[in-house]
């Protein structure tokens, strides 16, 4: 008689019992007893104890990329004469493609990707900032572009230093980037050269600093609301 393994005990399961099942009263609960990382009941069932932080290599993905990614990269390189100078690397990961571009060339690349009839990335779905304090060029700007014509999505990404946080604005090819770039400036301090009115959009105009940088203080910031001073979080009354 063949035996299966009981995930909850590590031993063989009785005949007719579902592997990994838990006995509940007189019946059997067929719920899976292992988590998404493969840990079983007993000890660490969160699975996080077995995770290892990986630092991705700062290199691009070698060809072939697979699927339509090669066709896209070939087309962009053919129609954009500055491809070799503007694009630093192309990364394919988890069935997504990211084109890393120099900060001063973002608008040029976006314009080509929008206008070329074989690319047609007409929509800037979103633009966001990311802060990686361990990197020299720690402030990243990520652009998710969508081709409604060909039903494709591509990510552009660029990175700058805190000392020189200048990126070319894409408000020309994508007017909807106006508010996105203002928010990225407000929260991360990225300066978008060529933006029509780069002012704060979430914080008051005279607010010091950029709140979503990783080195921004998490608490203890005094707040004024309609003339009333609200003490910092660490000085407020503690409620039982």
N, C-alpha and C positions, 0 to 999 in steps of 0.2 A: 504493500500500500504506500503510495506516494505521500509525502508530508510537505506542508507549506510552513513558512516561518511566521510566527506571531510577532508583529512589530512592537507590541507593548512589553513582551518578555524576552524576546530574542530567541525563544525556543520554538519547537514544532507546535502547530495548532491542532486541536482535536478535529476529527473528521466532521465535515459539515460546517465548520466555523469559518467566517470570513476573515482572511488575514488582516491584522490591524484593527479588528473589531474590539469593542469594549463590552463586557457583560453588564447589563443594567437589569437588576431584579431577576425575573425568571426568563427574560428574553435576551436578545443580542442586539447591541447598537452597532450598526455598520458604518459609523462615522470613521473617517480615516484618522489614525492616531499620530501621523507624522505631519510636520509642518511643511511650509513651502521650500525650506532649505534641506529637508530630509532628516531632520532630527526627530527622534521618537520620544514617547513618554519616558520619564525618568531623567533626572539631571537637567540639562539645558534643552528645553523644548521650543525655545524661541528661535533657535538656529543661528542667532547673531554671534554666538561664541565661536562658530566655525567660519565666519566670514573673514577674509583677508583683504585689507585695503591694497589696491593695485594702482600704481602710478603709470599712466599710459605713456608710451614712448612718444617723443616729440618728432614723429616722422609720419609721412603720409602712407596711405594704403597703396601697395603695388598693384599694377594692372595684371589681369583684367579685373574690373570692379564687379562685373556681373550685371545681369538684367539690362535695363535701359540706361544705367549709369555711364557705361562706356560711350554710348551714342551721345548722351548729353555732354560729356567732357570733350569728346571729339568735335562736336558742333561748336561749343563755346571757344575752344582753342582755334578753330578754323575761322570764325567770324570776328574774333576779338584779337587784334594784332598785338595788344599789350599783354597777352595771357601770361607769357613766361615771366614778365617783370612784375605783374600784379598778383598772381596766384602763388602763394608760398607752399601749399600742400593741399591734397584732397584726401579726406578721410571717409571711409565707408565702415559703418558700425551699426549693427542691429538693423540691417536693411534700410539704413538712412545714409544719405550722402551730405557731407559738409565741405564746402569750398572755403578755405582760409585765404583771406585777401589782405593786402597791405592797407592800412588805414586811409591813405590818400587816394586809393584806387577803388574804394567801395562803390562810389556813385557811378564810375565808368562801367564797372562790371554789371551793376544793377540795370543801367540803361540798356546795355547790350542784351541782357537776359530778358528784359521786358519787350524790346522792339523786334528782335530777330524772329522771323516767321517760323523758324524751326525750333525755337525755344519758347517764346510767348509766356513768360512768367509775369502775368498781368497784375497779380495781387500780392501786396505785402501783407501777409496774414498777421504778423506781429513783429515787434522789435523789442529786445530786452537786454538788460545789462547783467553781467556776472562779475564777481570779484574773487580772484584767486590770489590771496595774499602771499603764497609761497612762490609765485612766479614773478619774474622781473617785469614783464608786461602783464600786470595783474588785472587790469580792467578790460573785459571782453564785451563786445557788442555782437548780438546774435540776431540775424534777420531770417525769418521763415517766409520763403517765397512760394507761391502757388501758381501753377499753370492750369487755368480753367479750360484751356483749349485741349491740352494733352493729358489732363488729370494727373499731374506730377507735382511733387513737392521737393524743394531743394533748400538747404540751409547755407547761408553765408555767415562767416564769422571773421572778426578782426580783433586785434588786441593792441592796447596802448599802455604806456607807463603813467603813473600818477603825476610825474613831473612834466610830461608832455602828452596830455590826454586828448589830442586832436584827431578827429575822424571826419571824413568828408560827408556832408549831409546828403541823404537820398530823397529830400523833399522834391527835387526836380522830377525824377521818374515816378516817385510815389508820394503824391501830396498828403496822403494819410499819415505819412511819417512825422508830420508836424508835431502832433501831441505826443507820439511815442518818443521822439528825440528829446522833447522838453522833459518828459518824465525821466528818461535815462540821465539827462544832465542833472536834474533835481536830486535824484536818488544816488547816483554814482559819480557825478562830476565829470562826465565825458563831454567834451566841447565839440559840437558838430559844426564844422566850418561851412558857411553858406546857408545856414538855417535862417529863415526870415525874421524870427523873433525868439531867440533862445532865452527864455525866462522860466522861472520856477512855475510849476503847475500844481503841486501838491502842498508844498511847504510855503510859509510866508516869504515874501521877497527878501527880507533881511535875515532869514534863517542861516545860521553858520553851519557849514559842513554839509555832508551828503549822507543821509541816514542809513542807506543800505550797503555802505562799505563795511567790510568785516571788522575794521578797527574803530568803528563809530561806537561810542558808549551806549550800552543797552538801557541804562536808567540814570536817574539823578539829574534829569534835564528839567529846569523850572519852566512851567507853562503859565502863560497869562491868557485869561479868557474873559473878555468884556470887562476889563479893568480889575478883575479879581485874580490874585496870585494863587495858583494851585501848587502846593509843594511837590517836590520830586517824589517818585514812587517809594523810595527808601526812607522817606521822612513822614509819610502819611500815617494816619491812625491805623493801628492794627485791630481788626475786628475779630472777636472770638467766634 
